[in-house]
Amino acid sequence: MISFRKEILRWLYPPRCPVCGDIIRIVEKVEQADKDNYVNFNRQETEKICTACKEAFYQVQPPVCCLCGRTVGQDEELCMNCQGRQFSYIHGFPVWIYNQPMKRSIAAFKYHNRREYASYYGQEFVKMYGERLKKLSIQALIPVPMYFPKQKVRGYNQAELFAREIGKRLGICICNDYLFRVRNTKPQKSLDDRQRYRNLQGAFAIDKEKRKYYTGLKRVVLVDDIYTTGSTIEMCTRALLQTDIEKVYAASISIGGN
């Protein structure tokens, strides 16, 4: 149950729409909690997006690439990005196309402390892929790690926030201390495909001390905010496959076009 303190904080610092950034309303469902007529504040529910903004994000629609999960043309098995390339992960699960409203939303989520957006992202991910993850018997969600000094400055890892929203809805544990980023890297958005791979060579490793706590881990999902060329997911996957993990999938809030 939502605590009274959280309810007060939600009224004082209301969440904002992940599209327009406006404060979103709290829908009150007031019920009689007991015969003394106390109001049950736990029946209040918060909308996660403005009604008028729901069409701003474009969800990935079938047919999709059988590898990364982005939308492709009829009778196409692979998108242009995945053609002629080999990836170590099995399949990707992106929610939205990376259009301008999504670009602004993720930028606010990552750089402007809009942590509450993770709730909407996770909710919509589970609507699309929750049953599939259950059928795959996924054992853990592993957020793509940030370089620790960088995360300390920001205060959070956006991939971890997204993963936690998925995990709490599906009952899947989060392993945020298994994979770590060994060194700082250049921002991927300014690099071409080859430069992205070189930039991430040797950037990820497994925490050997923590590995012993995750024995029996075989099927996991890597979680990130944006999937572009797959370089980050690929390098993380290679590190994970050096352990006892056998199958790696990828989840993302958004995916870029071909």
N, C-alpha and C positions, 0 to 999 in steps of 0.2 A: 504493500500500500504506500501511496505517496505521503510523506510526512507533512505535518502542518508547516514546518519550517520551509520545506521545498515549495509549498503552495504560496507562502508569503513572498518568497524570492521570485516565484514565477509572476506574481502580480507586480512586484517592484521592478523586475528586470524581464519584461515579457519577451518571448522569442520573436524573431523577425522572419518574414517570408524569404525563402532562399532565392527567389527570383527578383523581386522589387526591393527587398530590404525593409519594407514597412512592417510596423508592429502588427501581429496577427491576433485575432480576437480569441478570447477564452469562452468556450461554450459551457454554460452552467447547466448541470443536471442536478438540481437540488432535490434531495430526498430526505424523508424523515428517517434519521438514523436510529432513533429509539423512541420510547413512549414519552420521554421528556422533551421531545421536539428539537433536539440538537441537529444542526445542519451537518450533513456529511460532506465535508469539503473535498473528499477524495473522489467524488463523482463529477468534479469539474474536468473537462477535457479541452485540450488546446489543439486547434487546427494547426497543421504544419506548413500550409501554403495558402496564399490568397486564392479564392475561387477564380478570380479573373486571370491569375497567373498560371493555372494548371496546364495550359496548352503551350506555354513558352518553351518547355523542355520537350525534346523529341526522343521518345523511347526507341531503342533499337527494335526493328521489326524484321520478321523473317521474309525471305530467306537470309540466313546469316552464314558467314565464313565458318567452316567446320573446325577451324583452329582458334582464331582470336575472337570470333563471335560478332564481328561488325557486319552490318547489312551489306549484302551483295546482290547482284542481278540474278534474274531467273536462270536456272541451270548452271550457275557458277558454284563451285565447291569452295574455292579459296579466293580471298580478296587479293588485290594487286600487291599489297604489302607482304602477304604470306606466301605468294607464289615463288617457287624456286628457293625457298628458305627452309631451314630445319630448326624447329624449336624443341626444347626439352620438356616443356609443360604440355598438358594434354588438351585443355580447352579453356577458353576465356568466357567470362560472364559479365559483359558490360551492360549498364542500365540505359544510359542516354548517349545520344550523339553529342559531340563536342561543338555545339553551336555558340553564338555570341552570348545569349543569356546564361548558358551553362558555364562558359568561360568566366563571366563576371561572378557567378555564384561560387565557383570553386576558388577563385582568387580571394573573395571575401572570407570563405571558409578557412583557407590556408593562412592568409596574411593579415586579416583584420578581426581575428578572434571570434568569428561567427561559428562557434563550436556547436551550437544548437542545430545547425543545418544537417549534422550527421544523423540526427534522428529521422528526418525525412528521407535522406538518401538510403539509410538502412531499411526503413519501412518499405520503400518502393523496390529495393533489391530483393527483399524477401518475398514480396508479392510475385515478382517475376521468376525467381530462381529457388525459392525456399524448398519446394518439393523436390527439385532436381538434386539439390545438395543432400537432402535426406536420403534419396535413393542411392547416392554415391557413397553413403556412409562416411562422410567427411568427419575426421577426428579433431581437427584443429584449424583455426584461422591464424595465419601468420602475417601481420602487417609488414609492408616493405619498410625497413628501418630508415630513420634519418641519422645523419652524423650527430653524435650525442651533443657536442658543444652547440651545434646549430639548433637542435631540439630544445636545449636548455634555454636558449635565447627566446625562441618562439613560445615555449611553454607547453607544447603538446605536439604530437605527431598526428596529422590529419588522417592518415591511413589507419592508425590504431583506433581513433574515434569511430570511424566508419565500420571497422571490423567489430568493435564492441557492440554497436547497434545491431549488426547482423547476428552476432553470437548470442546476445541475450534473447533474441526472438526465436532462435532455432535451438538453443541449448547446446551450442558448440563452444568449446573453450578457446581462449585467445592465448597464443604463445608470443608474447611481445619481447621475450628475453632470450629467444633461441637463435635467431638470426640477427646479426648486427653489421653496421656499416663501418668498415675498417678505417676509411679515410674520407675526407671531404672531396666532393667532386664538383665539376662545373655544372651549372644548370643545363639540363638536357635540351630545353626548348631552343637554345641557340645553336645546336649542333646538328649536322646531317647524320644519316644512319651509321656510317662507318665511324665517325667521330664519337657517336654515342657509345658504341661498343668499346672503343679504345678508352673512353672516359671511365667506363665502369669495370674495366679489367681488374680483377682482384679487389674490388671495392666491398665485397660482402663475404662474411665468414660465419661459421657456426661457433657459438659459445661452448667450448668443450666441457666446462664445468656444469653448465645447465643441461647439456645433452643427456646426461645420465638420468635426469628427472623425466625425460620424455621417451623412455624406452617403449617400444611397441607402436610408435607413431609411424603410420604407413601412408595415409591419405590426407592431404592438407590442401588448403586454398590460400594462395598468396593474395593479399588485399592491398590495393593501391587506389589513388584518387583518379588518375588519368592514365589510360593506355594509349600510346601513340604508335611507336614502331615495335614495341615488345622487348627492347633492349634491357630495360630494368628488370622486367619479369624473368627474362631469360637468364640473366646473371644471377639473380636470386635463386632460380630453380636449379641451376648447376651446383650452387653451394649446398642446397638442401639434398640433392640427389647423391651427395658424397656421404650422407648418413644412411640410416636404415629406411628413410622415406622412399616409397616406391612410386607414388603418383602425386603430381602437383597440378593443381588447377589455378586459375587466376580470376579474381573478381575486381571490378573497377566501377567507379561512379560513372565515368564517361569514357568514350573512345573516339579518337580522331578519325577523320575520313581517310580514304585511300590517298 
